[in-house]
Every structure is written in structure tokens, then in C-alpha cells.
Amino acid sequence: MSTLLETEVTPLLAAVVTPLDTSLLTGTSASAMASDANICRHLKQAAHAIPHHLAVAVQSAQGASVANLRYSELDFLNLDRQSDAIAFALNAHGIERGMKAVLMVTPSLDFFALTFALFKAGVIPILVDPGMGINNLKQCFAEAAPDAFIGIPKAHIARRLFGWGKCSIKSLLNVDGGKTGLAARLMRIATGAISLSTLLQNSSSRNSSAQHTQAQHAEYPMVMLKSDEMAAILFTSGSTGTPKGVVYSHGMFEAQIKALKNDYGICHGERDLATFPLFSLFGPALGMASIVPEMDASKPITANPEFLFAAIEKYQCSNIFVNPALLERLGRAGEQKQHKLPSVQRVISAGAPATIASIARFSKMLSQGVPILNSYGATESLPISMIASDALFATTDITDNGGGICVGGAIDGVTIRIIGISEAVIPEWNEALVLNNGEIGEIVVQGPMVSQSYYLNNSQHDRQNESQGHSATAAAKMWDSATNSVRHRMGDLGYLDDQGRLWMCGRKAHRVDATRKGQLVKRYYSIPCERIFNTHPNVKRSALVGVKVANEIEPLICIELDQSLVCNKSQQLYQDLITIAEQFAQTQGIRRFLIHPDFPVDVRHNAKIFREKLAVWAQSQTKG
């Protein structure tokens, strides 16, 4: 699974100019579809229906004391007006529909206004995960080939230092918080960019005073697109492979909004603690206020729980969106201080599977009956399935006995199928591919929130990127002629039970095919094997990898010990693990174990283990 990410510098949004001919993917005539889609229409509706209701509140901290927290706010009317004004100013500056613009702005009121302005103007944003590393980031910017760069000063310095988009960027815009005088001039020199405040002033000065007053309240003529037309490109994080640009349409955004309303039960007037900037943008589209806490969203494990609790209490948040790392951190803090969250009606956890212990601990802060909704999906298709905490608790024994992790039933409108495990390209869908219930295979999904393709850079100067885009699309997409739509191969393994629930068994790339004389003798799956060994009281977590011994592939389990316990690292622990392995069909034959001091994991979720790195380490520790 992959999800979206923010950074210490900012959420990264860019845009790509090349329109995707989705008629080639959907089998429909693009000209026959009405141009009536734009996610910003929901903001317009809220601005007219509930103009003075809170839309966004951003928390800022001065020091570590809760007493020094400050909040800046926008209601729906002013968010709509500010984004309109910025859209007008962007056009006046030459940034128009179809142009490419990077947006690197920390979660703030400017972030919301700028993002909605870009969508209103028909500029195609791309969200990039800064945690993917400098080289991958530079590659993503090269593929996007942006015409404009909008960012805070720190982002512009990084742009200059690493040469982001230097071959294509023509317009620079600095978001400096409205600095004036000498500070503004120094910023202009350091960044080489005009400030947003100056841009807005220049746009206003082009009109007479009377015209300006009228323009301030004029509605921007929002660009309307076809529902399957490219609206955004979201790069995968790279935690499960090479980062790929996922093409989003406004139809996909609309499907996600519908799921949040219908499947998750989010209503107008709610208030959400938005710990993830992308999800926070859905708030105004849902008529829900987004409350953005002071935290580094790319490193949630470093968040100050007291700041988040203060924001929840001040605004009486009814919804919380978290990932597993933040769920764990808040749960532990709440347990220590016996904290309660009576206003919260639901918690949505996504990004990676949260542990049962983390969910149970966090649940102690909630009122009786309030669910923690665990979601499954990926950048290419989100959400796909969901399971509430009570139902998840009932599956614990199955998981601990190697049955995988239950991620629930399909979201309304989503079809989930399981096919045989194969690395081959499958261009066309066929029902004969489908496995029986209970059989483990690759998860394939279909639905309105499922992406149709990866981005193809059609520029003359980068045929390699175009080839990569075609290759990624071919490997992951299957055309379904019966429904005139695309099915997406998740790259995850799992099975469906007789109730239609999906059970995750790990990434396809993380399976280990043990061999003897070069022939497959047994297939091991990461999640079933690891959850069995995790039941040992001294084991914090484990990871299945494959090592080569005498030219044969053997399974090996890396063990991270629970440092809070006095662990026996002697022969007794090894014998315990051997005994456990022999008790379950899923783990029989595993006889190699290595203790690793601290697993490499992604900083955002603190849950996705980098098994590829562990495999290299394990091989170096194993005599071949």
C-alpha cells in the first residue's frame, strides 16, 4: 500500500500540462462528455449555503506550551473569495489552465487558498512525497516539467540548491506570509521570486479603484472539466517501488467525496482534525471544517500530543484522520494522562495496517461505540475497503494464526477480485482469472475512485519517462471490455472469505518462493508468517525475507526484540521460534532467524518495513 505524504518543507504540489486522452482508456468519446466537473464547485456551494461557517483553522505554536498556541481561521465565504482572488492573480501573471505549477507551501491558510485557486484555474496539481529522497524527487520534477514554482522561501532555496525544474520553470512565486519593506526585498533576492502579496497587489492595481472593489467580490469563472479529464497527478511515495505519477480526474475526487459521505458517514457541519494535508482539502468540499494542528505531517511520531488534544477540544472535532504512527503516539499519551475525547464521533486510520494494541489503546479515549475505521487502499485507488475496530478485534485470533489481516468489505461501488500470482502483463480482464474464495492471489480492484493510468510524459525531450509511464500502466492496468473501464492490480496479495471480506497477506514483491534444486517447493507470505512470530512475548515485530544459500532460496525471519522486556537472546529464543514455526502450515520449513537492532521503516507511518533493505542485510549475515 502506498499513501500520500507531506514534508518539513511543505506538501509538494506540482502540475503537468500534457492532457491525457482518457477516451483511449475508457472507450468513450471525450467530446461526448459534458464539461461540468471541478471539485471546487463544492466550495462554491458551501460559500453560498453556509458562508460564515468555519472552513479552515490552522494551529501555530510558539514554544512547547499549550498556553501559547494561536489559531488562524477562514470561513467558507472568505476561503472562496481568497481563492478566487488568487486565481485571477495567477492568470494575470500568466499561469493559466493547463500550465504546470509546483506548490510547496506548508499547511496554512495560504495553502488552502492557493490549492483551490489552482483547481479553479484548471492548473493540474501533482502531489509528491518528499520522503522519497532527493534523487526520486528530482526525477518527479523532471517528469512533471513545471512552468511555475509556488513555494515558501525554504522551498525556493531547495529548488535552487537541487536544481528542481530548472529546465522548464518560467514563473516563480514566493509565499512569505506578507512580509514588507527590507524583509520583502531580501526575500526577493534570496528566492528570485515575486511574493504572493505583491502579485495580488499588482493584479488589483490593474483595475481602477471602483473596478477593484467590484473585482474583490466577483466570482472567478471556474474552469469546468470532463469528469474523466486529468485533474491532478499524485506520485506514489516510493515505499513500495519506484515512484509513479498517478493520474487523477475530478471524477475520482467526486467518488472519494461520495465514499466519505456515504460509507464513512461524514456530514455537513462536522469538524475534522486533519493531520494529513491532502485529506484536509476534502473538508471544505464536504462542508466540514478542517482543523490543521501544529505538527510535521511527514514525521507524525514527533507530533506533540498536547497540541492535537488542544485543537480537538477547542473546536470540538467530531472526526480525526490519522495514520498508524500518530494513532500509536496519541494513544500512549492519552493513556498516560487518562485523556478523553468526548466530541469525537469517528476516527479514520489509513496508510498502513495499525496494530490491534494501538487501536485498543486509542479507543480508551473515545466514548463507547465510537469506531476507529481502518481503511485499505493506495494512491491509485483510495478507499477500497474498510473495517470498524469492533469487527477487527473479532479477527485477532485468525490474524495471530497466520490468516492475514482483515481489511473489511468493499466500499460501495468498488469491485474486489483475486487473481493468480504472476509478474506477466495482463492487458485484458477475463473472469477466468479469478480465484476461489480463500485462495491467496493478487488483489485487483475496479471502481470510480480507481485511477485509469499512470502519467505519460509526452514531451519530446524525455522519451525514457514516457516509456516508463507506459510500462507502469501496462503492468498494473487491465482493460475490462464488459464495463468499458480499467481494473487495477494492487501489487498486494490477499484473499476473499465467504463473507466477501478482504484479507491482506502482504506485498507481492515480499513473498518468498523457497526452492530446492532450482524448483519452487513452498511459497511464504509476509503478513501471515510475521503475525505468527509476533505472538512471541519477546518479539516487537518480524520481517520475512529470502536469502540465497548454496544457490537455493530459503526463507529467513528478521526479529526486532521488544526492548521494554528483558529478552532472552540465547538458544532458548531460537528454540521457541523453531517450535512456533513448526506449529503452523504457513511457517513450516522456516529455520533461519536473525535479530536486527532496529528495523528500517518509513518515517510517516512507522509501520511499513523496508524489507528490501533487511534482505540485503540478512544476506550479508548469511553464509552462501
Helices and strands as residue ranges (DSSP letters): E 12-15, H 23-26, G 30-32, E 35-37, H 40-49, E 54-60, G 66-68, E 70-75, H 76-92, E 101-104, H 109-121, E 125-128, G 130-132, H 134-144, E 148-151, H 153-162, E 171-174, H 181-191, E 194-195, H 196-205, H 209-216, E 225-226, E 230-235, E 245-249, H 250-262, E 271-274, H 277-285, E 289-292, G 300-302, H 305-315, E 319-322, H 324-337, E 346-349, H 356-363, E 372-378, E 381-388, H 389-393, H 396-400, E 405-410, E 415-419, G 431-433, E 441-446, H 463-476, E 477-480, E 485-496, E 502-507, G 508-510, E 512-516, E 519-524, H 526-533, E 539-549, E 552-561, H 571-583, E 593-595, H 611-620
